[in-house]
Amino acid sequence: MILIDFSDNFWGGLAYAILVGVLLGVFYFAGLWWTVRRLGSSRVVAPLFLFSMLFRISVVMVSFYVFLGNDWQKLLLGLLGFMILRLFATRLIRLKDNPVIIKPIHTLKEKHSHTEERL
């Protein structure tokens, strides 16, 4: 079962598969970000995390099958698009001006320097 067939247009099929992977990556990682942001204020942490994980994985797996069919080349390109978005999302999170990141109070290097000063 495939929703759109690009069997006659090679480049259109490639672009479509990568686009589907990128859009599914947006869905998955935006859902992950939303879940992590909600965990701190939720009273039911484990069910929220479990339901979110199962829902995101189920939607992504079913969507890969529905939109890309069972052609391994299109599935591989969809996975490539998904991984491209994953790299983009991790780079975005690592930005220093991002308020989502919580800086550690002490780093390992600081702990060792305090220990050496006492000796």
Backbone torsions as a table, in degrees:
resi	resn	phi	psi	omega
1	MET	NA	117.5	177.0
2	ILE	-130.4	138.2	-174.2
3	LEU	-76.9	-47.7	179.7
4	ILE	-125.0	133.7	-176.9
5	ASP	-108.4	121.1	176.5
6	PHE	-111.9	35.6	-175.4
7	SER	-65.5	-26.5	-179.6
8	ASP	-91.7	-13.7	-178.8
9	ASN	-121.0	102.2	-175.5
10	PHE	-63.0	-51.9	-176.7
11	TRP	-68.9	-34.2	176.0
12	GLY	-64.4	-39.0	177.7
13	GLY	-65.7	-40.0	177.8
14	LEU	-64.5	-47.9	-179.4
15	ALA	-64.0	-39.8	179.7
16	TYR	-63.3	-44.0	-178.9
17	ALA	-64.4	-43.4	179.0
18	ILE	-66.9	-39.9	178.9
19	LEU	-63.5	-41.6	177.4
20	VAL	-61.4	-43.1	178.4
21	GLY	-62.5	-42.0	179.5
22	VAL	-65.5	-44.6	-179.7
23	LEU	-65.3	-38.2	176.1
24	LEU	-67.9	-33.7	174.5
25	GLY	-64.9	-40.0	176.3
26	VAL	-60.5	-46.1	179.3
27	PHE	-60.8	-47.9	-174.9
28	TYR	-65.1	-50.5	-174.8
29	PHE	-77.2	-28.0	172.6
30	ALA	-68.3	-38.8	175.9
31	GLY	-65.5	-38.5	176.8
32	LEU	-64.4	-43.9	178.7
33	TRP	-61.6	-44.5	179.2
34	TRP	-61.3	-43.2	-179.4
35	THR	-63.0	-46.3	-179.0
36	VAL	-63.3	-38.2	177.9
37	ARG	-66.0	-32.4	-178.3
38	ARG	-83.8	-19.0	-175.4
39	LEU	-62.4	-34.9	-178.1
40	GLY	-67.9	-29.7	-177.4
41	SER	-103.7	2.1	-178.1
42	SER	-91.9	144.3	175.9
43	ARG	-88.3	-18.0	179.9
44	VAL	-116.0	77.2	-173.4
45	VAL	-69.1	-51.8	-175.4
46	ALA	-61.9	-48.1	178.5
47	PRO	-63.8	-37.3	178.4
48	LEU	-62.9	-47.3	-179.9
49	PHE	-63.9	-45.0	-178.7
50	LEU	-64.8	-47.2	179.8
51	PHE	-62.7	-43.6	179.9
52	SER	-61.3	-44.7	-179.7
53	MET	-62.7	-48.0	-179.8
54	LEU	-64.4	-39.6	179.3
55	PHE	-64.8	-48.1	-178.8
56	ARG	-62.8	-44.4	-179.8
57	ILE	-64.7	-42.2	-179.4
58	SER	-63.6	-45.3	-179.4
59	VAL	-63.5	-42.5	-178.7
60	VAL	-66.9	-44.2	-178.9
61	MET	-64.9	-46.3	179.6
62	VAL	-64.8	-40.3	-179.8
63	SER	-65.9	-39.2	175.4
64	PHE	-58.4	-43.6	-178.7
65	TYR	-69.8	-43.4	-176.6
66	VAL	-69.4	-44.6	-174.4
67	PHE	-84.9	-27.1	-176.2
68	LEU	-113.8	-7.8	177.2
69	GLY	71.5	-155.7	-179.0
70	ASN	-111.1	28.2	175.4
71	ASP	-86.5	117.4	-173.9
72	TRP	-63.5	-29.3	-179.4
73	GLN	-70.0	-41.8	177.5
74	LYS	-69.0	-38.4	177.3
75	LEU	-64.0	-38.7	177.8
76	LEU	-65.5	-40.5	177.4
77	LEU	-68.1	-36.5	175.4
78	GLY	-63.4	-41.2	176.3
79	LEU	-64.2	-37.2	176.1
80	LEU	-61.1	-44.8	176.8
81	GLY	-62.4	-39.9	177.7
82	PHE	-61.8	-44.3	-179.4
83	MET	-70.1	-32.9	175.7
84	ILE	-62.0	-43.2	177.9
85	LEU	-66.8	-34.9	177.2
86	ARG	-62.2	-43.9	177.5
87	LEU	-62.7	-42.0	178.6
88	PHE	-63.0	-42.7	-178.6
89	ALA	-65.6	-41.8	179.8
90	THR	-68.7	-34.2	176.2
91	ARG	-67.8	-38.4	179.6
92	LEU	-64.6	-39.5	-179.4
93	ILE	-69.5	-31.2	-177.4
94	ARG	-76.8	-3.8	179.0
95	LEU	-61.9	140.5	-176.7
96	LYS	-68.9	-30.7	-177.7
97	ASP	-85.5	5.5	-178.2
98	ASN	-78.8	121.2	-177.5
99	PRO	-72.9	-7.6	-179.9
100	VAL	-72.8	-30.2	-176.2
101	ILE	-75.7	132.1	175.2
102	ILE	-106.0	120.8	-178.2
103	LYS	-76.0	141.6	178.6
104	PRO	-69.7	150.6	-180.0
105	ILE	-71.2	-47.2	179.4
106	HIS	-128.0	138.8	173.7
107	THR	-98.5	167.2	-179.1
108	LEU	-62.2	-38.0	-179.3
109	LYS	-65.1	-40.6	178.9
110	GLU	-65.2	-38.6	179.5
111	LYS	-63.2	-41.3	179.9
112	HIS	-69.0	-35.5	-179.7
113	SER	-69.2	-36.0	176.8
114	HIS	-68.0	-35.9	179.5
115	THR	-68.2	-40.9	-179.2
116	GLU	-68.4	-32.3	-180.0
117	GLU	-67.3	-32.5	-179.5
118	ARG	-72.1	-28.4	-177.1
119	LEU	-79.5	NA	NA
